Amino acid sequence: MPNSPKSHCFEVALAGDTPLEEVHAKVQLVAERANEWSALPAADKRALLKECLVLLRQHTDELKSAACKSRGCDRNAPEDSHLVADATLLSSVLIASWLRGGIDLMDSLAAKGQPPRGQRVIPRPNGSCRVRFEPGRKEWMLGMCTRELVVRDRIPLQRDPLAETASVTGILGAGNVEVLSDIIDALCRLNSVVVYKCNPVMEHSN
């Protein structure tokens, strides 16, 4: 199976007034790839995410311009420099961080057959717990020294995301940030293919 995002990702663009029958048909095209994606080994998923990261580097400047356009700021105007920085952080920087997180997860699954393990489990008064991990790239970038995940169960159990049943996840785009994070979460954590509806506010950068 060729390791190219184009082999597993395709556009089924639909206008807002598309008849419901046609919408169902397009969603079915995505659903038909669910078993293929679910069965893809972690190493192959990692290769696809790595190629996406390379493509992101190649198109960072275009994404920055599109993110600025979505937010109504001029990337060349000194008075908008703080808005340009915010647009860059919430587009290319955030997307790169989530792609690297997906790559790290697939690395661990390919090498050990399980996600990265937490360092410490901390009970909470309501019966849930916090699992502490080594700081990731996003935490380091934001100046945070710890990374924790709240788990509802008293005893957290690790699972293999690749064992999840093939499925389709629908994502409604946010209006304040490019939401590749939601797409990567579904692809990697849920082992699911994705149908994504762009928010009109972010149509330029999505």
SEDRENDO-522292 format. One record per residue: x, y, z of N, C-alpha, C in turn. Coordinates in Angstrom, 3 decimals. Each point is the difference from the previous one (the first is absolute). Example, Ala and Ser with C-alpha at 12.3 -4.5 7.8 and 13.67 -1.06 7.14 Angstrom:
<pts>
(pt (13.190,-5.690,7.800),(-0.890,1.190,0.000),(0.900,1.200,0.000))
(pt (-0.350,1.050,-0.720),(0.820,1.190,0.060),(-0.770,1.090,0.730))
</pts>
This chain:
<pts>
(pt (0.849,-1.191,0.000),(-0.849,1.191,0.000),(0.885,1.242,0.000))
(pt (-0.143,0.905,-0.938),(0.895,1.144,-0.093),(-0.128,0.917,1.204))
(pt (1.160,0.466,0.507),(0.018,0.882,1.154),(-0.118,1.444,-0.459))
(pt (-1.156,0.414,-0.395),(-0.241,1.374,-0.410),(-1.345,0.439,0.541))
(pt (-0.063,1.225,0.591),(-1.291,0.458,0.502),(-1.073,-0.024,-1.070))
(pt (0.380,0.208,-1.258),(-0.981,0.015,-1.066),(-0.643,-1.369,-0.209))
(pt (0.657,-1.052,0.485),(-0.547,-1.345,-0.153),(-1.125,-0.257,1.001))
(pt (-0.034,0.769,1.094),(-0.951,-0.260,1.070),(-0.881,1.202,0.322))
(pt (0.284,1.157,-0.606),(-0.764,1.212,0.268),(-0.510,0.552,-1.315))
(pt (-1.296,0.242,-0.064),(-0.553,0.564,-1.217),(-1.114,0.970,0.363))
(pt (-0.226,0.954,-0.869),(-0.962,1.061,0.274),(-1.355,-0.353,-0.576))
(pt (-1.021,0.181,0.809),(-1.379,-0.181,-0.466),(-0.744,1.308,0.271))
(pt (0.500,1.067,-0.630),(-0.533,1.341,0.246),(-1.474,0.080,-0.385))
(pt (-0.775,0.626,0.866),(-1.433,0.132,-0.219),(-0.431,1.437,0.286))
(pt (-0.869,0.542,-0.837),(-0.562,1.320,0.243),(-1.066,-0.082,1.082))
(pt (-0.339,1.155,0.577),(-0.960,0.018,1.093),(-1.395,-0.445,-0.392))
(pt (-0.336,0.131,-1.284),(-1.340,-0.382,-0.446),(-0.034,-1.364,-0.683))
(pt (1.032,-0.826,0.265),(0.053,-1.333,-0.588),(-1.171,-0.856,0.489))
(pt (-0.692,-0.701,-0.880),(-1.106,-0.874,0.426),(0.474,-1.046,1.000))
(pt (-0.861,-0.359,0.935),(0.361,-0.927,1.059),(0.463,-1.340,-0.552))
(pt (-0.619,-0.474,-1.076),(0.387,-1.281,-0.589),(1.454,0.024,-0.459))
(pt (0.416,1.124,-0.569),(1.390,0.109,-0.466),(0.966,0.077,1.172))
(pt (-0.417,0.672,1.072),(0.830,0.046,1.209),(0.222,-1.406,0.529))
(pt (-1.072,-0.797,0.084),(0.114,-1.379,0.476),(0.948,-0.804,-0.884))
(pt (-0.076,0.200,-1.308),(0.857,-0.739,-0.929),(1.469,0.356,0.212))
(pt (0.286,1.274,0.240),(1.387,0.428,0.212),(0.546,-0.538,1.321))
(pt (-0.837,0.026,1.032),(0.431,-0.544,1.291),(0.276,-1.494,-0.129))
(pt (-0.795,-0.690,-0.802),(0.198,-1.426,-0.209),(1.353,-0.274,-0.654))
(pt (0.455,0.905,-0.884),(1.324,-0.161,-0.620),(1.092,-0.016,1.059))
(pt (-0.151,0.868,1.002),(0.969,0.029,1.094),(-0.128,-1.257,0.856))
(pt (-1.242,-0.378,0.307),(-0.238,-1.169,0.852),(0.586,-1.268,-0.611))
(pt (0.022,-0.078,-1.318),(0.533,-1.184,-0.671),(1.502,-0.161,0.212))
(pt (0.685,1.067,0.446),(1.434,-0.093,0.267),(0.314,-0.300,1.460))
(pt (-1.036,-0.134,0.830),(0.215,-0.177,1.438),(0.794,-1.266,0.315))
(pt (-0.363,-1.117,-0.625),(0.714,-1.254,0.269),(1.454,0.084,-0.463))
(pt (0.224,0.665,-1.122),(1.366,0.146,-0.515),(0.871,0.779,0.975))
(pt (-0.539,1.120,0.505),(0.769,0.800,0.951),(0.200,-0.744,1.314))
(pt (-1.034,-0.659,0.476),(0.075,-0.710,1.272),(1.072,-1.081,-0.023))
(pt (0.137,-0.676,-1.139),(0.944,-1.113,-0.099),(1.426,0.447,-0.323))
(pt (0.189,1.268,-0.316),(1.332,0.481,-0.380),(0.951,-0.077,1.204))
(pt (1.170,-0.606,-0.129),(0.937,-0.115,1.127),(0.455,1.368,0.505))
(pt (0.424,0.039,1.254),(0.442,1.250,0.613),(1.146,0.635,-0.773))
(pt (0.924,-0.809,-0.497),(1.141,0.542,-0.741),(-0.458,0.711,-1.272))
(pt (-1.021,-0.543,-0.659),(-0.514,0.641,-1.212),(-0.754,1.285,0.334))
(pt (-0.760,-0.027,1.093),(-0.683,1.223,0.436),(1.029,1.078,0.346))
(pt (1.071,-0.413,0.672),(1.063,0.952,0.348),(0.596,0.621,-1.260))
(pt (0.242,-0.817,-1.022),(0.584,0.511,-1.244),(-0.913,1.037,-0.652))
(pt (-1.301,-0.229,0.061),(-0.950,0.944,-0.574),(0.001,1.317,0.774))
(pt (0.004,-0.088,1.336),(0.034,1.204,0.815),(1.310,0.762,-0.195))
(pt (1.100,-0.745,-0.157),(1.296,0.640,-0.232),(-0.006,0.740,-1.334))
(pt (-0.625,-0.577,-1.009),(-0.076,0.674,-1.289),(-0.879,1.245,0.096))
(pt (-1.064,-0.069,0.801),(-0.844,1.173,0.227),(0.814,1.122,0.648))
(pt (0.906,-0.368,0.915),(0.842,0.992,0.658),(0.935,0.661,-1.007))
(pt (0.531,-0.790,-0.923),(0.859,0.551,-1.057),(-0.795,0.967,-0.873))
(pt (-1.221,-0.385,-0.361),(-0.857,0.867,-0.810),(-0.330,1.291,0.742))
(pt (-0.201,-0.105,1.315),(-0.280,1.185,0.801),(1.175,0.969,-0.068))
(pt (1.215,-0.523,0.116),(1.184,0.865,-0.082),(0.062,0.709,-1.354))
(pt (-0.358,-0.710,-1.045),(0.063,0.569,-1.346),(-1.034,1.104,-0.208))
(pt (-1.112,-0.069,0.726),(-1.101,0.935,-0.222),(-0.273,0.898,1.215))
(pt (0.974,0.117,0.902),(-0.193,0.794,1.208),(-0.327,1.453,-0.321))
(pt (0.713,0.579,-0.960),(-0.227,1.407,-0.325),(-1.403,0.215,-0.568))
(pt (-0.452,-0.938,-0.839),(-1.353,0.103,-0.551),(-1.040,-0.125,1.103))
(pt (0.225,-0.917,0.933),(-0.939,-0.188,1.105),(-0.038,1.240,0.888))
(pt (1.157,0.601,0.214),(0.056,1.223,0.808),(-0.831,1.106,-0.641))
(pt (0.143,0.165,-1.314),(-0.778,1.022,-0.705),(-1.491,-0.302,0.073))
(pt (-0.365,-1.274,-0.180),(-1.407,-0.382,0.041),(-0.580,0.189,1.398))
(pt (0.791,-0.330,1.028),(-0.467,0.171,1.378),(-0.215,1.473,0.316))
(pt (0.883,0.852,-0.503),(-0.164,1.439,0.201),(-1.255,0.494,-0.718))
(pt (-0.228,-0.496,-1.208),(-1.178,0.412,-0.760),(-1.283,-0.420,0.720))
(pt (-0.009,-1.202,0.566),(-1.176,-0.472,0.736),(-0.301,0.890,1.191))
(pt (1.052,0.568,0.592),(-0.168,0.828,1.196),(-0.086,1.492,-0.315))
(pt (0.093,0.329,-1.277),(-0.151,1.391,-0.398),(1.167,0.886,0.359))
(pt (1.213,-0.553,0.084),(1.167,0.816,0.323),(0.988,0.012,-1.167))
(pt (0.801,1.046,-0.060),(0.984,0.193,-1.068),(1.366,-0.446,0.504))
(pt (0.539,-1.063,-0.564),(1.263,-0.552,0.491),(1.169,0.949,-0.213))
(pt (-0.170,1.023,-0.846),(1.081,0.955,-0.270),(-0.159,1.314,0.749))
(pt (-1.079,0.114,0.775),(-0.241,1.246,0.737),(0.577,-0.096,1.410))
(pt (0.902,0.917,0.384),(0.600,-0.049,1.342),(-1.032,0.002,1.117))
(pt (-1.098,0.733,-0.186),(-1.009,0.075,1.065),(-0.755,-1.309,0.175))
(pt (0.121,-0.915,-0.970),(-0.662,-1.307,0.103),(0.968,-1.114,0.386))
(pt (1.230,0.366,0.383),(1.021,-1.028,0.238),(-0.414,-0.987,1.085))
(pt (-0.700,0.480,1.040),(-0.433,-0.910,1.066),(-1.075,-0.959,-0.505))
(pt (-0.841,0.466,-0.918),(-1.023,-0.860,-0.581),(0.612,-1.015,-0.962))
(pt (1.026,0.423,-0.715),(0.700,-0.911,-0.908),(0.682,-1.108,0.791))
(pt (0.612,0.377,1.135),(0.646,-1.005,0.848),(-1.023,-0.989,0.533))
(pt (-1.158,0.495,0.401),(-1.069,-0.864,0.502),(-0.500,-0.931,-1.098))
(pt (-0.159,0.529,-1.209),(-0.459,-0.816,-1.127),(0.998,-1.100,-0.322))
(pt (1.282,0.330,0.088),(1.047,-0.999,-0.277),(0.003,-1.088,1.063))
(pt (-0.154,0.398,1.271),(-0.005,-0.965,1.096),(-1.182,-0.954,-0.116))
(pt (-1.168,0.536,-0.346),(-1.213,-0.810,-0.037),(-0.191,-0.738,-1.325))
(pt (0.935,0.148,-0.916),(-0.091,-0.736,-1.261),(1.197,-0.928,-0.145))
(pt (1.078,0.475,-0.590),(1.115,-0.894,-0.313),(0.685,-0.575,1.234))
(pt (0.188,0.808,1.046),(0.686,-0.495,1.197),(-0.849,-1.067,0.695))
(pt (-1.286,0.285,0.161),(-0.892,-0.962,0.660),(-0.140,-1.276,-0.816))
(pt (-0.131,0.150,-1.305),(-0.130,-1.178,-0.867),(1.255,-0.865,0.062))
(pt (1.176,0.653,-0.049),(1.257,-0.749,0.076),(0.107,-0.754,1.321))
(pt (-0.428,0.632,1.095),(0.055,-0.645,1.309),(-0.873,-1.246,0.032))
(pt (-1.218,0.084,-0.542),(-0.900,-1.157,-0.003),(0.497,-1.092,-0.937))
(pt (0.576,0.380,-1.121),(0.577,-1.013,-0.894),(1.135,-0.733,0.700))
(pt (0.868,0.742,0.701),(1.096,-0.644,0.718),(-0.544,-0.916,1.097))
(pt (-1.085,0.416,0.653),(-0.608,-0.865,1.008),(-0.506,-1.295,-0.598))
(pt (-0.621,0.087,-1.185),(-0.453,-1.210,-0.689),(1.146,-0.891,-0.404))
(pt (1.077,0.624,-0.452),(1.193,-0.763,-0.397),(0.608,-0.705,1.211))
(pt (0.102,0.707,1.120),(0.547,-0.608,1.226),(-0.859,-1.175,0.459))
(pt (-1.329,0.156,-0.093),(-0.900,-1.095,0.383),(0.223,-1.211,-0.886))
(pt (0.076,0.209,-1.309),(0.204,-1.122,-0.915),(1.378,-0.626,0.169))
(pt (0.985,0.816,0.338),(1.334,-0.537,0.307),(-0.082,-0.989,1.160))
(pt (-0.690,0.415,1.065),(-0.124,-0.846,1.184),(-0.799,-1.262,-0.306))
(pt (-1.081,0.138,-0.770),(-0.818,-1.167,-0.351),(0.783,-0.969,-0.871))
(pt (0.793,0.525,-0.934),(0.781,-0.862,-0.889),(1.113,-0.720,0.760))
(pt (0.622,0.694,0.975),(1.144,-0.577,0.708),(-0.411,-0.877,1.189))
(pt (-1.063,0.409,0.729),(-0.355,-0.671,1.249),(-1.405,-0.591,0.004))
(pt (-0.806,0.347,-1.002),(-1.364,-0.493,-0.033),(-0.925,0.671,0.982))
(pt (0.397,1.147,0.549),(-0.826,0.732,0.948),(0.384,1.477,-0.035))
(pt (-0.909,0.883,0.450),(0.328,1.429,0.074),(1.072,0.254,1.056))
(pt (0.591,1.200,0.007),(0.970,0.332,1.059),(-0.630,-0.152,1.380))
(pt (0.747,-0.537,0.940),(-0.508,-0.234,1.344),(0.146,1.253,0.859))
(pt (-0.959,0.182,0.910),(0.083,1.103,0.942),(1.057,-0.280,1.060))
(pt (0.545,1.071,0.585),(1.008,-0.143,1.043),(-0.619,-0.244,1.375))
(pt (-1.182,0.585,0.214),(-0.577,-0.058,1.343),(-1.514,0.112,-0.087))
(pt (-0.708,-0.760,0.841),(-1.457,0.078,0.104),(-0.342,0.659,1.328))
(pt (-0.765,1.091,-0.049),(-0.320,0.790,1.188),(-1.507,-0.064,0.253))
(pt (-0.448,-0.643,1.084),(-1.447,-0.073,0.304),(-0.584,1.386,0.254))
(pt (-1.282,0.164,-0.367),(-0.715,1.246,0.246),(-1.153,-0.279,0.973))
(pt (-0.455,1.005,0.748),(-1.047,-0.216,1.015),(-1.300,-0.572,-0.549))
(pt (-0.316,0.267,-1.265),(-1.280,-0.475,-0.558),(0.077,-1.417,-0.559))
(pt (1.128,-0.688,0.228),(0.124,-1.385,-0.451),(0.682,-0.167,-1.338))
(pt (0.204,1.092,-0.720),(0.754,-0.065,-1.250),(1.490,0.147,0.318))
(pt (0.834,0.142,-1.003),(1.427,0.142,0.252),(0.646,0.855,-1.086))
(pt (1.185,0.465,0.303),(0.806,0.724,-0.973),(1.208,-0.851,-0.349))
(pt (0.290,-0.123,-1.291),(1.179,-0.733,-0.462),(1.008,1.019,-0.497))
(pt (1.186,-0.015,0.590),(1.035,0.983,-0.342),(0.973,-0.595,-1.025))
(pt (0.316,0.809,-1.029),(0.915,-0.409,-1.066),(1.189,0.961,-0.065))
(pt (1.021,-0.416,-0.721),(1.103,0.905,-0.316),(-0.550,1.154,-0.825))
(pt (0.524,1.216,0.194),(-0.480,1.119,-0.817),(0.189,-0.275,-1.493))
(pt (-1.017,0.291,-0.796),(0.100,-0.144,-1.446),(0.463,1.290,-0.640))
(pt (0.058,0.020,-1.334),(0.467,1.192,-0.710),(-0.898,1.203,0.241))
(pt (-1.321,-0.248,0.035),(-0.935,1.103,0.201),(0.188,0.605,1.385))
(pt (0.174,-0.837,1.033),(0.191,0.496,1.357),(1.316,0.770,0.113))
(pt (1.044,-0.540,-0.659),(1.289,0.688,0.027),(-0.107,1.364,-0.669))
(pt (-0.704,0.067,-1.134),(-0.137,1.250,-0.741),(-0.753,1.039,0.829))
(pt (-0.992,-0.435,0.776),(-0.800,0.916,0.799),(0.607,0.261,1.380))
(pt (1.194,-0.550,0.249),(0.677,0.231,1.269),(-0.560,-0.808,1.150))
(pt (-0.712,-1.081,-0.286),(-0.578,-0.833,1.052),(0.947,-1.156,0.304))
(pt (0.081,-0.391,1.270),(0.978,-1.014,0.377),(-0.607,-1.382,0.189))
(pt (-1.328,-0.113,0.027),(-0.623,-1.309,0.160),(-1.152,-0.154,-0.994))
(pt (-0.356,-1.247,-0.224),(-1.147,-0.307,-0.862),(-0.804,-1.079,0.700))
(pt (-1.287,0.260,0.210),(-0.841,-0.938,0.723),(-1.291,-0.258,-0.753))
(pt (-0.505,-1.196,0.183),(-1.259,-0.411,-0.610),(-0.948,-0.456,1.097))
(pt (-1.192,0.571,0.033),(-1.004,-0.408,0.994),(-0.746,-1.221,-0.526))
(pt (-0.027,-1.054,0.794),(-0.662,-1.258,-0.355),(-1.138,-0.228,0.979))
(pt (-1.181,-0.310,-0.515),(-1.168,-0.159,0.858),(0.096,-1.237,0.898))
(pt (0.685,-1.037,-0.473),(0.100,-1.232,0.782),(1.039,0.138,1.099))
(pt (-0.218,-0.733,1.093),(0.959,0.028,1.110),(1.322,-0.638,-0.416))
(pt (-0.080,-1.037,-0.827),(1.214,-0.672,-0.489),(0.032,0.144,-1.519))
(pt (0.855,0.855,-0.544),(0.047,0.195,-1.449),(0.577,-1.227,-0.705))
(pt (-0.566,-0.338,-1.113),(0.461,-1.136,-0.797),(0.490,0.479,-1.352))
(pt (1.145,-0.505,-0.411),(0.495,0.332,-1.330),(-0.710,-0.858,-1.037))
(pt (-0.161,0.552,-1.190),(-0.603,-0.749,-1.095),(0.742,0.331,-1.275))
(pt (-0.149,-0.849,-0.976),(0.618,0.201,-1.295),(-1.021,0.655,-0.923))
(pt (0.199,1.262,-0.402),(-0.959,0.659,-0.889),(-0.214,-0.744,-1.315))
(pt (1.017,-0.727,-0.450),(-0.117,-0.715,-1.262),(-0.965,-1.183,0.091))
(pt (-0.378,-0.367,1.229),(-0.959,-1.087,0.181),(-1.444,0.499,-0.048))
(pt (-0.180,1.315,-0.091),(-1.355,0.552,-0.063),(-0.701,-0.437,-1.281))
(pt (-1.296,-0.220,0.091),(-0.793,-0.405,-1.158),(-0.037,1.114,-1.033))
(pt (0.060,-0.383,-1.270),(-0.066,0.976,-1.090),(-1.253,0.850,0.138))
(pt (0.139,1.314,-0.209),(-1.130,0.904,0.194),(0.182,1.271,-0.819))
(pt (-1.047,0.820,-0.001),(0.016,1.301,-0.663),(-0.305,1.057,1.049))
(pt (0.806,1.053,0.054),(-0.204,1.094,0.944),(-0.327,1.279,-0.761))
(pt (-1.091,0.663,0.407),(-0.354,1.288,-0.583),(0.517,1.131,0.862))
(pt (0.638,0.991,-0.613),(0.589,1.123,0.732),(-0.541,1.308,-0.566))
(pt (-0.552,0.838,0.879),(-0.451,1.334,-0.378),(1.110,0.988,0.326))
(pt (0.483,0.705,-1.013),(1.132,0.900,0.173),(-0.283,1.140,0.969))
(pt (1.010,0.352,0.789),(-0.110,1.111,0.941),(0.172,1.324,-0.734))
(pt (-0.466,1.079,0.617),(0.091,1.305,-0.620),(1.151,0.846,0.494))
(pt (0.839,-0.552,0.886),(1.089,0.805,0.554),(1.381,-0.626,-0.206))
(pt (0.057,-1.174,-0.584),(1.294,-0.662,-0.185),(-0.126,-1.047,-1.097))
(pt (1.088,-0.194,-0.750),(0.019,-1.077,-0.986),(0.016,-1.321,0.763))
(pt (-0.931,-0.926,-0.310),(-0.276,-1.113,0.907),(0.598,-1.333,-0.451))
(pt (1.175,0.038,-0.589),(0.657,-1.250,-0.349),(0.198,-0.871,1.243))
(pt (0.054,0.627,1.172),(0.151,-0.760,1.241),(-1.128,-1.015,0.168))
(pt (-1.232,0.408,-0.273),(-1.137,-0.913,0.118),(0.086,-1.139,-1.008))
(pt (0.490,0.314,-1.193),(0.124,-1.018,-1.039),(1.064,-1.023,0.385))
(pt (1.150,0.486,0.458),(1.083,-0.910,0.393),(-0.414,-0.854,1.189))
(pt (-0.731,0.586,0.948),(-0.468,-0.756,1.159),(-0.871,-1.171,-0.437))
(pt (-0.917,0.256,-0.939),(-0.882,-1.071,-0.473),(0.777,-1.051,-0.784))
(pt (0.911,0.437,-0.845),(0.785,-0.939,-0.805),(0.880,-0.892,0.871))
(pt (0.627,0.592,1.014),(0.996,-0.732,0.791),(-0.581,-0.653,1.245))
(pt (-0.794,0.735,0.761),(-0.506,-0.541,1.274),(-1.204,-0.900,-0.197))
(pt (-0.876,0.361,-0.954),(-1.199,-0.793,-0.242),(0.173,-0.972,-1.156))
(pt (1.125,0.118,-0.728),(0.247,-0.868,-1.165),(-1.143,0.127,-1.011))
(pt (-0.488,1.222,-0.185),(-1.207,0.259,-0.769),(0.295,0.877,-1.208))
(pt (-0.732,-0.203,-1.080),(0.056,0.938,-1.114),(-0.878,1.197,0.341))
(pt (0.184,1.108,-0.706),(-0.599,1.256,0.419),(-0.774,0.675,-1.129))
(pt (-1.187,0.476,0.339),(-0.758,0.912,-0.857),(0.041,1.354,0.686))
(pt (0.558,1.001,-0.667),(0.237,1.302,0.614),(-0.808,1.095,-0.684))
(pt (-0.729,0.785,0.793),(-0.738,1.148,-0.520),(0.696,1.273,0.465))
(pt (0.507,0.761,-0.944),(0.718,1.228,0.318),(-0.946,1.063,0.547))
(pt (0.458,0.740,1.013),(-0.743,1.158,0.463),(0.201,1.137,-1.011))
(pt (-1.056,0.675,-0.412),(0.135,1.068,-1.015),(1.018,1.070,0.390))
(pt (0.157,0.271,1.304),(0.949,1.014,0.451),(1.433,-0.384,-0.364))
(pt (0.289,-1.311,-0.044),(1.343,-0.481,-0.247),(0.167,-0.597,-1.410))
(pt (-0.881,0.356,-0.919),(0.027,-0.647,-1.304),(1.288,0.279,-0.767))
(pt (0.642,1.135,0.210),(1.220,0.307,-0.737),(1.163,-0.891,0.431))
(pt (0.114,-0.240,1.300),(1.139,-0.767,0.508),(-0.288,-1.478,0.188))
(pt (-1.282,-0.404,-0.015),(-0.330,-1.422,0.090),(0.035,-0.643,-1.380))
</pts>
